[in-house]
Amino acid sequence: MVDIRSGTDGALEHAEVEDVELYHPHSWWTRYVFSQDAKIIAVQYASTAIAIGMVALVLSWLMRLQLGFPGQFAFIDAERYYQFITMHGMIMVIYLLTALFLGGFGNYLIPLMLGARDMVFPYANMLSYWLYLLAVLVLASSFFAPGGPTGAGWTLYPPQAVLSGTPGGKDWGILLMLSSLILFIIGFTMGGLNYVVTVLQGRARGMTLMRMPLTIWGIFTATVMALLAFPALFVACVMMMFDRVLGTSFFMPAIVEMGEQLQHGGGSPILFQHLFWFFGHPEVYIVALPAFGIVSDLISTHARKNIFGYRMMVWAIVVIGALSFVVWAHHMYVSGMNPYFGFFFATTTLIIAVPTALKVYNWVLTLWRGDIHLNLPMLFALGFIVTFVNGGLTGLFLGNVVVDVPLSDTMFVVAHFHMVMGVAPILVIFGAIYHWYPKVTGRMLNEAMGQLHFWVTFVGAYLIFFPMHYLGLIGVPRRYYEMGDTAFVPASAHTLNEFITIVALIVGAAQIVFLFNLVWSIRHGRQAGGNPWRATTLEWQTPETPPRHGNWGKDLPVVYRWAYDYSVPGAPEDFIPQNQPGPDHLTRETAT
């Protein structure tokens, strides 16, 4: 599990350090509950994230019922509606997407794809999950606390987040939300340091950085970004908690509430926005970069073709990660910033589209003249590309100051954000689960249920969010409990809202089919074998499927080539595993 060097003749030298000794569980509890095996921890992360994600799905249904059929459901009042918005947004962005990509896929794939036995710090890895679970439980407890959860919107902007006019502002809601985020960040920091050290120090012999699969590059870069971005959210949460509990004025200006002058004075609400979005925009790419890497591997594997421009793809991931830290204030064009700052952030926002577009071109060129297998992982990968491009195009509109200002608080932003940050990464998650489920369980997911799940989800997502662009362009505002008889909102908008609500209920029901497929296939799914996709990467070359604790049995693998030797001329099969030695001419690595 250490770096190696190549000799002058290109031969691999022996490892410099002996193989590490793993912690061996002594009971059912230490094997499956308080486990230090990264694969078990990955399943724990994924299960918890999916469970809290289903709560967010139900909240979205409740919001849509109010927007589609206002006043028809007495239990959805204005206060609850804003609580639903807040909890839905925060759960989806932080507790589902971030946790599933980094905690779930990161824990499962990093050791296996790098040829390691486990994470470098297994005990800290275990603690990271339990802190994440505690954060989820604290967040969920706000539903049962006095006053209910916070209704400040998922961005938690002060001063309204801590005022009595906002649901949960003077009760437990905002405190539980802030506490949960603090716990999440502490837990993630433990896991994130584990991922970084394992990638840098835990690779198998021969696994150079430029032989790592793009999935690992995406997760690694996103982890580094998160370790730099999450502290901004951490301090923002601590400072707001002090404003709420101790009466400080980090973010609270002099303010009158219900005719009473509060003790706050001199604070800056804009400071919170800067701290939040310094985390918030990198967060988009903390989710997107693992998705980019996973899609690259899915496309290459299921098109039976080497990834086009591997080194360009690696550098695009790194450049996107770096640029994402200098674009955050495009979320704040309506906050009154100096026009020169607006010009700077608009320019950097458009520049970041360049490496992103390069990745799209490389995916398309990888598909070009490939032996494309339209199985479920490939369908979801293709769905992601189409959706991400469509969502990215609307982002070019919102990156321009003069267009963003009139569209900023309309349904257009909701449509764009959900296409890029909601639908696109969730399609990747589904594709990745269909792809790696055989490795986790040894069985294939049911194809018929999977096809139903894909087509309802993909088509339904477009039927939900494409009409929202129209609603935004005609000026329908977001985050409104009801429109009423607003003069500029035509009857077509109300009809569209009804249509969107019905489709959202159907798409949500399709996710229940997916969950049933996950559980049903554990026992009844077709036997997968060790490498059902005939893939080259190391996780498919383990001696056993599912892999046991330690992954590799007696000997760790040795890596001889990059991760994308598909359809190599002269090779006996259409793929060459990374750990298979062979003649130098049977590789395309040198051409990349």
Residue, then its C-alpha position, 0 to 999 in steps of 0.5 A: m500500500v505504498d508508492i513504488r519506483s520503476g527501475t532503469d529498465g522499466a521493471l517494478e521494484h519491490a515495495e519499500v514497506e511491508d504490507v499493513e496489518l488490518y483490524h480483524p473484527h471479532s463479532w457481528w457488531t464489529r464486522y457489520v455495525f461498528s465496522q472498519d472495513a471501507k466496503i461496509i462503511a460505504v454501504q452504511y453511508a449509501s443506505t443512510a443517504i438514500a433513507i434521508g433522501m427519500v424524506a427529501l423526496v416526500l418533502s418535494w411531493l408536498m411542495r408540488l401538491q401546494l404549487g399544483f393545487p393551492g389551498q387543497f391540502a389544509f395541513i400544508d400551510a405557509e409555515r410548513y411550506y417554507q420548512f419543506i423547501t429548506m429541509h428538501g434543499m439541504i438534505m439533497v445537496i449535503y446529506l444525499l449527494t455529497a454523502l453518497f458520492l464521497g462517503g458511499f462511492g469514495n469508500y467503496l471504490i478508492p481502496l478497490m480501484l487503487g489495489a489497496r486493502d483498505m483505507v489508510f486510517p480505518y478507525a477514523n473512517m468508521l468515526s466519520y460515518w457515525l458522525y454523519l449518521l449523528a448529523v442526519l439524526v440531529l437534522a431529522s429530529s428538528f421535525f419533532a422539535p418545538g416549532g419544527p425545522t427551520g424555514a429560512g430557505w436552504t441557504l439559511y440567510p440571516p437575518q431572517a434565519v434567526l428571527s421569530g417571523t421565520p419558522g424555527g428562527k426563535d425555536w429549536g429549528i435553526l439550532l438543530m440545522l446548524s448543529s447538524l451541519i457542524l457535525f457533518i463537516i467534522g465527520f467529513t473532514m475525518g473521511g476526506l483526509n482518509y481519502v486523500v492520504t489513501v490516494l497519495q500513499g495507498r496505491a498498489r505497485g505500478m499504480t501511478l497517478m496517471r494510471m488511476p481511473l478517472t473515477i478516482w481523480g474525480i473523487f480525489t479532486a472533489t475531496v480536496m475541494a471539500l476540505l478547503a470549502f467546508p471550513a467556510l460553511f463551518v465558521a458561518c454556522v458557528m458564527m450564526m449560532f453565536d448570533r442566535v444564542l449569545g446575541t453577538s452580531f457577526f451577521m445581524p445588523a441593527i434591526v427592529e423586530m415586532g416593534e422592538q429594537l434588538q440588541h444586535g448591531g453592526g453585523s453584515p448579512i452579506l458576509f454570511q452570503h460570501l461565506f456560504w457561497f464560497f462553500g456553496h459553489p465549489e459544492v456544485y463541483i464537489v458533487a459534479l467531479p465524482a459524477f464526471g469521473i464515474v461517467s467517464d468510466l461507465i462510457s469507456t467500459h460500456a462502449r468498449k473503447n479507451i477514453f479519449g484524451y485521458r490526460m486532458m480529462v485529468w487536467a480538466i478535472v483539476v482546473i474545474g476544481a481550481l476555478s470553482f473557488v473564484v466564481w462564488a459571487h455569481h450567486m450574489y449579483v442582486s446583492g448590490m456588488n460593485p459592477y467591476f466585481g460583477f464583471f470579474f465573476a461573470t468572466t470566471t463563470l464563463i471561463i469555467a465552461v471551457p474545461t467542462a465543455l472539453k470533458v463533454y467533447n471527450w465523452v462524445l469522441t469516446l462514444w464515436r465508433g465505439d461498440i456501444h452497449l445500451n445497458l442500464p449503466m450506459l443509458f444513465a450515463l448518456g442521460f447524464i450527458v444530455t441533461f448536464v449539457n442542457g442544464g449547463l446552457t441555461g447556466l450560461f444565461l445566469g452567469n451573465v449579470v444583465v440576464d441573471v438580475p431579472l431571472s434571479d428569483t424566478m422558477f428559471v433558477v429552480a429549473h437550471f439548478h435542478m437540471v445541473m445539481g439535481v437530475a444530472p448527478i442523480l442519473v450518475i448515481f443510478g448508473a453507478i449503482y447499476h454498474w457496481y451493484p454486481k460487485v457489492t452483492g454478486r448479483m445483477l439488478n433486474e433488467a426489466m425493473g431497471q428499464l422502467h426506472f430509467w425511462v420514467t425517471f429520465v423522461g419525467a425529469y424533463l417533463i418536470f423541469f423544462p416547463m419551469h424554464y417557461l414559468g421563470l421567463i414569464g416572471v413566476p417567482r420561486r419560493y412563493y407559497e401561492m401565486g393567487d390572482t397575480a396579474f402577470v401570471p397567466a392561466s397557463a402557468h397554473t395549468l403547467n404547475e398542475f401538470i408538473t405536480i402530477v409528473a413529479l408524483i409519478v417520477g417519485a413512485a418510480q424510485i420506489v421501483f428502484l428501491f424494491n429492485l435493490v432489495w429483491s435482487i440481493r436474493h433473486g438477482r441473476q448471478a453476476g460472476g467476478n467481472p460481468w462487464r468485462a472491465t479493466t479496472l482493479e475492483w473487477q479483478t478481486p479474487e472473490t466477489p463480493p470482496r472479503h475484508g482485505n480485498w485481495g487475499k494473500d497478495l496485492p495486485v501489481v499494475y502494468r497499464w492504465a485503466y482503459d485498454y479496450s479493443v486493443p488491436g492484437a489482443p486476444e480479448d476486447f479488454i486487458p485488465q490493469n493487473q495483467p502483464g503483457p507485451d508493450h505493444l498491447t496497450r494504448e497508454t503511450a498514445t495518451 
